């Protein structure tokens, strides 16, 4: 059994990337794993101010928001699933803000398995490269991350358009194989 944390950056509950998260979670639960999904829109996560307290002085981030709690969960998880809608061929601001704020304890996010979930109106998977590279830019800074899979929810713009697409089954199956 693995401890899986799903970080859904969709600002829309039931949005396409969020629905893919639910299918991944269903598969992971059916396989006997422990799974928690956090919808980032439910939490207050301030932007990094670049104050340097964490990086230069090794002190905790001085901001009082929900990020400290989210970081604790990220550190405790065996598997991190990072999901975002694709805006202008990259991750949305909610996910980028979370990644930037991980700076305070990023060295403790070590030896994790990573899965990425994307949802985009665009049909061309190749155009999602920037989004994946954004995630990889984050994980390249971590200690021994292992990228396990990418779910490309392409061709779905309006809320719920992802439901009839084969990628929903793919998300379930990938969750089962964690």
Backbone as CSV, one residue per row, in Angstrom:
resi,resn,N_x,N_y,N_z,CA_x,CA_y,CA_z,C_x,C_y,C_z
1,UNK,0.846,-1.188,0.000,0.000,0.000,0.000,0.886,1.243,0.000
2,UNK,0.536,2.177,-0.860,1.277,3.433,-0.926,0.384,4.584,-0.457
3,UNK,1.043,5.607,0.050,0.364,6.831,0.464,0.435,7.803,-0.710
4,UNK,-0.715,8.080,-1.322,-0.782,8.886,-2.540,-1.454,10.221,-2.234
5,UNK,-0.818,11.292,-2.673,-1.396,12.631,-2.546,-1.638,13.182,-3.945
6,UNK,-2.890,13.512,-4.216,-3.263,14.102,-5.497,-3.459,15.591,-5.278
7,UNK,-2.734,16.376,-6.058,-2.829,17.839,-5.988,-3.525,18.322,-7.252
8,UNK,-4.801,18.653,-7.108,-5.607,19.082,-8.244,-5.648,20.607,-8.302
9,UNK,-5.085,21.160,-9.376,-5.029,22.617,-9.513,-6.211,23.183,-10.281
10,UNK,-7.167,22.360,-10.603,-8.330,22.866,-11.331,-9.086,23.880,-10.475
11,UNK,-9.373,25.061,-11.029,-10.195,26.004,-10.280,-11.673,25.626,-10.339
12,UNK,-12.004,24.630,-11.186,-13.393,24.170,-11.331,-13.532,22.778,-10.736
13,UNK,-14.335,22.656,-9.691,-14.655,21.325,-9.183,-15.406,20.604,-10.300
14,UNK,-14.970,19.405,-10.600,-15.592,18.666,-11.690,-15.114,19.112,-13.058
15,UNK,-14.052,19.929,-13.080,-13.444,20.303,-14.350,-12.722,19.091,-14.929
16,UNK,-12.232,19.210,-16.131,-11.664,18.053,-16.827,-10.446,17.453,-16.129
17,UNK,-9.509,18.279,-15.675,-8.359,17.712,-14.971,-8.785,17.142,-13.621
18,UNK,-9.765,17.759,-12.985,-10.259,17.277,-11.707,-10.950,15.918,-11.870
19,UNK,-11.700,15.742,-12.946,-12.347,14.456,-13.215,-11.317,13.361,-13.464
20,UNK,-10.238,13.703,-14.154,-9.167,12.733,-14.353,-8.525,12.351,-13.018
21,UNK,-8.390,13.316,-12.131,-7.875,13.022,-10.782,-8.779,12.019,-10.074
22,UNK,-10.077,12.227,-10.187,-11.026,11.332,-9.523,-10.906,9.903,-10.049
23,UNK,-10.697,9.760,-11.351,-10.541,8.419,-11.926,-9.228,7.782,-11.488
24,UNK,-8.172,8.555,-11.473,-6.886,8.051,-10.974,-7.060,7.602,-9.520
25,UNK,-7.716,8.419,-8.724,-7.941,8.113,-7.320,-8.777,6.842,-7.169
26,UNK,-9.811,6.694,-7.971,-10.664,5.507,-7.909,-9.836,4.249,-8.186
27,UNK,-8.982,4.314,-9.208,-8.128,3.180,-9.517,-7.150,2.876,-8.398
28,UNK,-6.533,3.908,-7.847,-5.557,3.717,-6.764,-6.223,3.152,-5.509
29,UNK,-7.426,3.608,-5.214,-8.168,3.070,-4.062,-8.555,1.616,-4.304
30,UNK,-9.021,1.317,-5.519,-9.397,-0.065,-5.845,-8.202,-1.001,-5.733
31,UNK,-7.001,-0.473,-5.928,-5.779,-1.272,-5.811,-5.300,-1.382,-4.362
32,UNK,-6.004,-0.742,-3.422,-5.684,-0.878,-2.007,-4.766,0.177,-1.432
33,UNK,-4.585,1.272,-2.146,-3.722,2.350,-1.663,-4.483,3.330,-0.789
34,UNK,-3.733,4.118,-0.041,-4.301,5.229,0.726,-4.178,6.473,-0.153
35,UNK,-5.284,7.161,-0.386,-5.276,8.295,-1.310,-5.977,9.491,-0.691
36,UNK,-5.351,10.653,-0.854,-5.982,11.916,-0.467,-5.859,12.871,-1.648
37,UNK,-6.960,13.542,-1.955,-6.950,14.539,-3.028,-7.172,15.905,-2.412
38,UNK,-6.274,16.832,-2.732,-6.439,18.223,-2.315,-6.763,19.057,-3.544
39,UNK,-7.851,19.778,-3.481,-8.193,20.747,-4.528,-7.570,22.069,-4.098
40,UNK,-6.564,22.501,-4.825,-5.820,23.690,-4.414,-6.713,24.916,-4.261
41,UNK,-7.809,24.963,-5.005,-8.718,26.112,-4.908,-9.415,26.187,-3.544
42,UNK,-9.362,25.107,-2.772,-9.961,25.100,-1.435,-9.030,25.682,-0.370
43,UNK,-7.801,25.982,-0.756,-6.794,26.408,0.208,-6.241,27.780,-0.146
44,UNK,-5.771,28.446,0.886,-5.114,29.731,0.676,-3.620,29.471,0.521
45,UNK,-3.107,29.762,-0.670,-1.682,29.607,-0.948,-1.197,30.927,-1.541
46,UNK,-0.447,31.664,-0.737,0.072,32.951,-1.199,1.247,32.739,-2.152
47,UNK,1.526,33.748,-2.928,2.691,33.710,-3.811,3.965,33.786,-2.982
48,UNK,5.034,33.177,-3.492,6.350,33.321,-2.877,6.770,34.780,-3.029
49,UNK,7.264,35.349,-1.958,7.685,36.755,-2.004,9.180,36.906,-2.253
50,UNK,9.896,35.794,-2.307,11.338,35.854,-2.526,12.089,36.466,-1.365
51,UNK,11.550,36.354,-0.170,12.170,36.992,0.997,13.504,36.339,1.369
52,UNK,13.689,35.075,0.995,14.950,34.396,1.253,15.083,33.757,2.624
53,UNK,14.095,33.878,3.487,14.229,33.285,4.819,14.454,31.776,4.739
54,UNK,13.757,31.110,3.811,13.912,29.653,3.717,15.208,29.282,3.011
55,UNK,15.489,29.910,1.902,16.643,29.495,1.094,17.969,30.025,1.618
56,UNK,17.991,31.209,2.154,19.249,31.806,2.612,19.547,31.564,4.080
57,UNK,18.488,31.430,4.884,18.696,31.341,6.325,18.150,30.051,6.944
58,UNK,17.553,29.165,6.114,17.044,27.892,6.610,15.902,28.004,7.586
59,UNK,15.201,29.104,7.543,14.072,29.319,8.449,12.765,28.934,7.751
60,UNK,11.726,28.670,8.526,10.431,28.364,7.909,9.882,29.580,7.156
61,UNK,9.073,29.296,6.172,8.411,30.379,5.439,7.571,31.195,6.425
62,UNK,7.695,32.517,6.403,6.968,33.346,7.365,5.483,33.539,7.030
63,UNK,5.065,33.101,5.856,3.678,33.329,5.470,2.734,32.430,6.264
64,UNK,1.605,32.975,6.615,0.598,32.210,7.351,-0.557,31.909,6.405
65,UNK,-0.448,30.770,5.760,-1.488,30.289,4.859,-1.503,28.768,4.963
66,UNK,-2.099,28.096,4.001,-2.244,26.643,4.073,-1.057,25.867,3.513
67,UNK,-0.056,26.553,3.007,1.038,25.860,2.336,1.850,24.980,3.273
68,UNK,2.038,25.377,4.510,2.808,24.553,5.449,2.149,23.190,5.623
69,UNK,0.837,23.162,5.735,0.100,21.910,5.878,0.215,21.065,4.609
70,UNK,0.122,21.710,3.445,0.229,20.985,2.178,1.632,20.402,2.019
71,UNK,2.646,21.160,2.380,4.022,20.660,2.316,4.224,19.435,3.212
72,UNK,3.641,19.458,4.388,3.733,18.293,5.282,3.173,17.055,4.593
73,UNK,2.050,17.211,3.928,1.427,16.095,3.219,2.276,15.647,2.031
74,UNK,2.883,16.593,1.327,3.749,16.253,0.201,4.965,15.457,0.678
75,UNK,5.525,15.868,1.791,6.700,15.199,2.347,6.342,13.790,2.833
76,UNK,5.159,13.633,3.404,4.732,12.342,3.948,4.313,11.340,2.864
77,UNK,3.924,11.825,1.700,3.417,10.944,0.642,4.527,10.116,0.004
78,UNK,4.143,8.951,-0.492,5.044,8.127,-1.305,4.938,8.525,-2.772
79,UNK,3.733,8.931,-3.153,3.422,9.244,-4.545,2.739,10.607,-4.601
80,UNK,3.199,11.452,-5.520,2.564,12.749,-5.747,1.994,12.767,-7.159
81,UNK,0.717,13.099,-7.241,0.037,13.263,-8.519,-0.252,14.747,-8.659
82,UNK,0.311,15.354,-9.684,0.157,16.796,-9.888,-0.684,17.008,-11.145
83,UNK,-1.837,17.627,-10.957,-2.791,17.770,-12.053,-3.115,19.230,-12.303
84,UNK,-3.145,19.593,-13.586,-3.439,20.980,-13.944,-4.199,21.055,-15.261
85,UNK,-5.096,22.019,-15.356,-5.578,22.364,-16.688,-4.446,23.107,-17.401
86,UNK,-4.421,22.999,-18.699,-3.374,23.655,-19.479,-3.905,24.995,-19.969
87,UNK,-3.233,26.060,-19.566,-3.578,27.417,-19.981,-2.423,27.938,-20.819
88,UNK,-2.691,28.284,-22.053,-1.661,28.817,-22.946,-0.421,27.917,-22.968
89,UNK,-0.661,26.614,-23.044,0.366,25.587,-23.190,1.280,25.414,-21.983
90,UNK,0.786,25.766,-20.819,1.559,25.515,-19.600,0.612,25.322,-18.414
91,UNK,1.169,25.027,-17.251,0.341,24.815,-16.060,-0.328,26.109,-15.640
92,UNK,-1.409,25.986,-14.902,-2.111,27.185,-14.444,-1.407,27.804,-13.230
93,UNK,-1.860,28.969,-12.857,-1.220,29.736,-11.783,-1.311,29.039,-10.430
94,UNK,-2.397,28.331,-10.185,-2.547,27.641,-8.904,-1.426,26.609,-8.715
95,UNK,-1.140,25.831,-9.762,-0.085,24.816,-9.647,1.290,25.467,-9.561
96,UNK,1.516,26.480,-10.361,2.813,27.154,-10.337,3.075,27.792,-8.975
97,UNK,2.048,28.368,-8.377,2.194,28.970,-7.047,2.558,27.908,-6.018
98,UNK,1.905,26.752,-6.082,2.237,25.658,-5.169,3.698,25.249,-5.338
99,UNK,4.130,25.083,-6.573,5.519,24.685,-6.829,6.486,25.735,-6.286
100,UNK,6.225,27.002,-6.556,7.113,28.059,-6.062,7.200,28.057,-4.539
101,UNK,6.092,27.827,-3.883,6.078,27.845,-2.419,6.698,26.597,-1.810
102,UNK,6.889,25.553,-2.599,7.567,24.351,-2.092,9.033,24.637,-1.794
103,UNK,9.525,25.772,-2.211,10.923,26.143,-2.020,11.358,25.995,-0.562
104,UNK,10.481,26.309,0.368,10.847,26.296,1.785,11.309,24.922,2.270
105,UNK,10.812,23.840,1.618,11.167,22.498,2.110,11.372,21.504,0.967
106,UNK,11.718,21.989,-0.197,11.769,21.111,-1.363,12.761,19.968,-1.225
107,UNK,13.831,20.154,-0.447,14.810,19.077,-0.289,14.243,17.904,0.526
108,UNK,13.153,18.147,1.227,12.508,17.078,1.994,11.507,16.292,1.146
109,UNK,11.203,16.791,-0.025,10.306,16.075,-0.947,11.189,15.133,-1.755
110,UNK,11.627,14.067,-1.098,12.642,13.197,-1.697,12.108,11.778,-1.900
111,UNK,12.703,11.113,-2.889,12.391,9.714,-3.173,10.893,9.496,-3.401
112,UNK,10.282,10.350,-4.176,8.847,10.259,-4.478,8.638,9.776,-5.905
113,UNK,7.513,9.107,-6.105,7.039,8.795,-7.445,6.101,9.915,-7.865
114,UNK,6.189,10.312,-9.140,5.368,11.405,-9.654,4.548,10.958,-10.855
115,UNK,3.300,11.409,-10.860,2.414,11.274,-12.009,1.907,12.676,-12.326
116,UNK,1.745,12.943,-13.617,1.233,14.243,-14.042,-0.053,14.032,-14.828
117,UNK,-1.022,14.878,-14.539,-2.296,14.844,-15.245,-2.529,16.214,-15.863
118,UNK,-2.809,16.217,-17.162,-3.067,17.456,-17.896,-4.433,17.371,-18.565
119,UNK,-5.102,18.485,-18.637,-6.338,18.572,-19.421,-6.254,19.842,-20.253
120,UNK,-6.506,19.671,-21.561,-6.363,20.801,-22.484,-7.399,20.723,-23.591
121,UNK,-7.791,21.879,-24.080,-8.692,21.936,-25.228,-7.980,21.484,-26.497
122,UNK,-6.707,21.743,-26.564,-5.886,21.372,-27.717,-5.844,19.850,-27.874
123,UNK,-5.838,19.378,-29.093,-5.784,17.936,-29.362,-4.381,17.377,-29.502
124,UNK,-3.403,18.209,-29.719,-2.047,17.771,-30.018,-1.232,17.591,-28.737
125,UNK,-0.906,16.343,-28.411,-0.115,16.052,-27.208,1.249,16.745,-27.233
126,UNK,1.824,16.876,-28.405,3.150,17.493,-28.515,3.136,18.925,-27.994
127,UNK,1.999,19.590,-28.084,1.910,20.963,-27.595,1.833,21.040,-26.067
128,UNK,1.758,19.907,-25.404,1.725,19.871,-23.940,3.133,19.781,-23.356
129,UNK,4.140,19.769,-24.220,5.532,19.625,-23.785,5.923,20.681,-22.761
130,UNK,5.522,21.913,-22.981,5.888,22.987,-22.034,5.334,22.710,-20.638
131,UNK,4.133,22.177,-20.593,3.532,21.888,-19.288,4.326,20.799,-18.577
132,UNK,4.627,19.733,-19.287,5.403,18.637,-18.698,6.791,19.131,-18.293
133,UNK,7.401,19.952,-19.115,8.724,20.481,-18.776,8.664,21.369,-17.534
134,UNK,7.561,22.062,-17.326,7.392,22.841,-16.096,7.396,21.945,-14.869
135,UNK,6.684,20.810,-14.947,6.710,19.845,-13.843,8.116,19.282,-13.655
136,UNK,8.761,18.954,-14.753,10.110,18.384,-14.669,11.125,19.387,-14.130
137,UNK,10.911,20.660,-14.403,11.778,21.683,-13.820,11.713,21.646,-12.305
138,UNK,10.533,21.383,-11.774,10.353,21.234,-10.331,11.029,19.961,-9.839
139,UNK,10.698,18.827,-10.454,11.220,17.562,-9.944,12.724,17.423,-10.154
140,UNK,13.285,18.126,-11.130,14.748,18.100,-11.322,15.486,18.666,-10.111
141,UNK,14.814,19.450,-9.312,15.431,20.049,-8.126,15.280,19.169,-6.884
142,UNK,14.536,18.079,-6.995,14.271,17.206,-5.856,15.280,16.067,-5.794
143,UNK,15.299,15.385,-4.656,16.204,14.260,-4.458,15.524,12.984,-4.973
144,UNK,16.109,12.402,-5.996,15.702,11.125,-6.573,14.198,10.986,-6.836
145,UNK,13.618,11.903,-7.598,12.225,11.714,-8.001,12.155,10.665,-9.113
146,UNK,11.030,9.991,-9.220,10.829,9.017,-10.284,9.527,9.365,-10.995
147,UNK,9.628,9.745,-12.252,8.442,10.032,-13.048,7.851,8.706,-13.506
148,UNK,6.595,8.466,-13.128,5.968,7.176,-13.420,4.958,7.239,-14.563
149,UNK,4.379,8.410,-14.812,3.402,8.445,-15.885,2.811,9.827,-16.108
150,UNK,2.296,10.007,-17.321,1.625,11.249,-17.710,0.284,10.880,-18.332
151,UNK,-0.736,11.565,-17.903,-2.067,11.388,-18.481,-2.378,12.654,-19.263
152,UNK,-2.567,12.480,-20.559,-2.852,13.597,-21.453,-4.355,13.649,-21.744
153,UNK,-5.058,14.507,-21.035,-6.483,14.702,-21.279,-6.681,15.803,-22.309
154,UNK,-6.414,15.475,-23.557,-6.481,16.482,-24.616,-7.835,16.439,-25.327
155,UNK,-8.172,17.566,-25.957,-9.403,17.651,-26.726,-10.649,17.893,-25.899
156,UNK,-10.490,18.442,-24.705,-11.637,18.713,-23.836,-11.501,20.115,-23.247
157,UNK,-12.394,20.987,-23.591,-12.347,22.358,-23.117,-13.435,22.620,-22.086
158,UNK,-14.673,22.435,-22.497,-15.785,22.722,-21.588,-15.839,21.686,-20.466
159,UNK,-16.299,22.137,-19.332,-16.397,21.288,-18.148,-17.134,19.991,-18.479
160,UNK,-16.483,18.882,-18.178,-17.109,17.583,-18.375,-16.879,16.945,-19.734
161,UNK,-16.301,17.670,-20.678,-16.083,17.108,-22.013,-15.128,15.913,-22.006
162,UNK,-14.390,15.744,-20.954,-13.434,14.647,-20.842,-14.129,13.310,-20.555
163,UNK,-15.333,13.355,-19.989,-16.008,12.139,-19.503,-16.110,11.008,-20.526
164,UNK,-16.508,11.268,-21.771,-16.642,10.136,-22.706,-15.328,9.707,-23.373
165,UNK,-14.242,10.386,-23.089,-12.989,10.100,-23.782,-12.241,8.916,-23.143
166,UNK,-11.499,8.161,-23.952,-10.752,6.990,-23.453,-9.744,7.314,-22.350
167,UNK,-9.312,8.554,-22.266,-8.328,8.933,-21.256,-8.870,8.755,-19.834
168,UNK,-10.176,8.757,-19.665,-10.749,8.510,-18.335,-10.388,7.088,-17.876
169,UNK,-10.509,6.138,-18.775,-10.141,4.753,-18.451,-8.627,4.653,-18.216
170,UNK,-7.864,5.382,-19.009,-6.409,5.403,-18.854,-6.027,5.915,-17.467
171,UNK,-6.720,6.948,-16.992,-6.445,7.494,-15.663,-6.759,6.443,-14.584
172,UNK,-7.866,5.756,-14.734,-8.229,4.701,-13.774,-7.153,3.614,-13.766
173,UNK,-6.768,3.153,-14.949,-5.779,2.087,-15.062,-4.424,2.505,-14.486
174,UNK,-4.023,3.747,-14.716,-2.749,4.208,-14.175,-2.815,4.249,-12.653
175,UNK,-3.953,4.658,-12.118,-4.140,4.632,-10.669,-4.072,3.230,-10.109
176,UNK,-4.624,2.269,-10.833,-4.582,0.869,-10.399,-3.158,0.336,-10.328
177,UNK,-2.281,0.851,-11.194,-0.920,0.314,-11.302,0.097,0.999,-10.387
178,UNK,-0.363,1.974,-9.616,0.571,2.656,-8.716,1.196,1.628,-7.812
